[in-house]
Amino acid sequence: MVTAPRVGAIRPGLDGQPVLLARAATGDERAVNELYDLYAGPLYGFGLRRLADPDLAEELVQRVMTRLWQLADRYDGSRSSVRTWVFTIARTTVIDLYRRQRRSDAVADIPDRAQEGDELDALLLAEVMRAALERLSPQHREVLALAYFAGLSQVEVANRLGLPLGTVKSRTYYALKALRLACDELGVTG
């Protein structure tokens, strides 16, 4: 059963979470408890929204926390934040639980809920995309920012940067290729 975080529980900042994972990997029970305190509530809410079943949401929390403990020594801080990694595990676990439930036909409305874009998924995707963009060179980030976020055409990007159009096209191509690779490495496909 998911419980509320303990009063006075240590709430490490983002920099402290990799340390907690490293301690959890060595079997440090306090670190495992601290990770549970940090993530049980958000994971339960995520599971409840995605699976529409309190029992499955609790099962999600337990499965993710178990996987987190089992895989703690494999965490690579250069690839993503701890939070992104935890919720990537949660997403794949939701899919597993959904498939299991679908086979038993016990939860008829999960397909509609599984399709809904909820706030946590959007935050997770934004975090992963931010991490993927950080892996790009400054030149590649700049071209993508102007083309996709500012909505400029390639001709406009070339004029803004004072570069030949061919260079902008080449940078855009290689930037998208690098972004796709970074997303694959972070576990985002499609």
N, C-alpha and C positions, 0 to 999 in steps of 0.2 A: 504494500500500500504506500502511495506517495504521501510523504509528510511534509509539513511546512519546515522551512529552514530553522535550525536551532537558534534560539536567542543568543546573540553574541558570536555567531558563527563568523569565521574569518572570511572576508570577501576580498580576495586578492584582485589587484588590477589585472589588466591584460598581460602585463609583463610577468605576473606571478603564476598565471595558469600553466605555462609550459613547465615551470618548476613543480607544480602540483602533479602534473602528468608524470614527470620523471620520478617523483617520490612514489606515486601510485604504482608505477612499473616495478618498483622494488618491493612492493607489498605493504607500503606504509598505509595502515588503516585510516589514520587521521586524514591523509591526503585524499583517499577515496571518499571519505565522509564529506570533506570540503567540496570536492567536485560534485558530489550528490547534492549538497546544499545549493550550489551554484546553478545546477542544470535540471534538477528534478521538476521544479515548478514549470519552467518554460517548456520542457519536453512534454510534460503532461498536457499542457494547454495546446501545444502543437499536435499531439496525438489525438486529443479530443476533437479538435477542429477537423483534422484529416480523416479520422476513423469513425467519428460520431458514436463512440462507445466507451464509457468510462473504464470498463475492464480491459479493453484493448489498449487504451491510453496508458493504463498502469503497466500493462505488459510491455508496451513500447519503452517506457522509462526503464524498466528492469533490464530489457534486452540491450538498450543503448548503453546503459551504465556498465553492464557486464562486458560488452564489446570494448568500451572505452578503457576499462581496466585491463582487458586482455591485450589490447593493441597499443597501450600507452607507450611502450618502448619503441613503437614504429612512428610516432608522431614526428613530423618534420616541420618545424616552425618557419622554414623558408618557403613552404608551399601554401600555408594558410594559417589563419588565427585558430586558436583552440576552439572558439565558438563556432567558426565555420566548419571545422572538422567534426565537431560533435553533431551539428545539425545535418551535415552530409551523411553521417552514419544514421541519423534519425530518418532522413528521407528514404534511404534504401531499406531501412527496417519497416517503415510504413508500407512501402511497396510489398515487402515480404508478407506482412500481416494482412494487407489487403488481398493479396493473391490467395493466401490461406483461407480467408473468410469467403472470398468469391467462390472457391471450390466447394465450400460447404453451403453456399447460398444463404448464410445466416443473416447477412446484413445487406439488404436490398438497395439502400440508398448510398452506399459507399462510392459507386462509380461517379455520381454527380458531385459528391463532396471531394473526391480525389481530383476532379477537374477544376475545382474552384481555386482561384488564385488568392490565397490568404496572405495576410500581412507578414507573417513570419517567413513564408516562402519568398516573398518579395525582398525582405531584408537579407535573407540568406543569399539569394541570387546577387543582390547588390554588393554584398561583402565579397563574394567569390569574384565577381567582375572587377571590383576594386583591386583585389589581390592579383588578378590576372593582368590588369592594366599596369600595375606597378612593376611587373616583370618585363614590360616592353621598354625599348630604348626611348629616350626623350623625343627623338625625331618621330618615331612611330606613334607615340602617344599624342604628339602635337597634331599630326595629320589626321588621326582618328577623331580627336576632339573637335577639330574644325569641320571635318566632313560629317560626322554622325551626331555630335552634340550641338554644334553651331548650325548645322544644316547647310553648309556651303558646298557648292559643286566643286569638282576637281579643278576646274579653271579658276574659280574664286580662291581656292586653297593655294594654288600656284601663285596667283597674284598677291595674296596676303603674305606669303612666305618669301616671295621673290625667287621662286624656284621654277625650273622648266616643268611643263606639264608632264612630261615623261617621268621625271623624278618623282613627282607627286603620285602618279599612277603606280610606279614601282614601289614606293614607300607604303602606299595604301595596301597593295597586294601583300607585301611581306609583313606588314603590321597585322593584317587580318589572319594571315597564316600563323604568326607567332601568338596572337591572341587565342586562336583555336587550339593550338598546342598547350598553352598555359591553362585554358579551361579544361582540356582533357586531363592534364596532370592534376588539376584540382577536383576532378570527379564530376565535372559538368559536361554533359553531352547533349547533342541535339541542336 
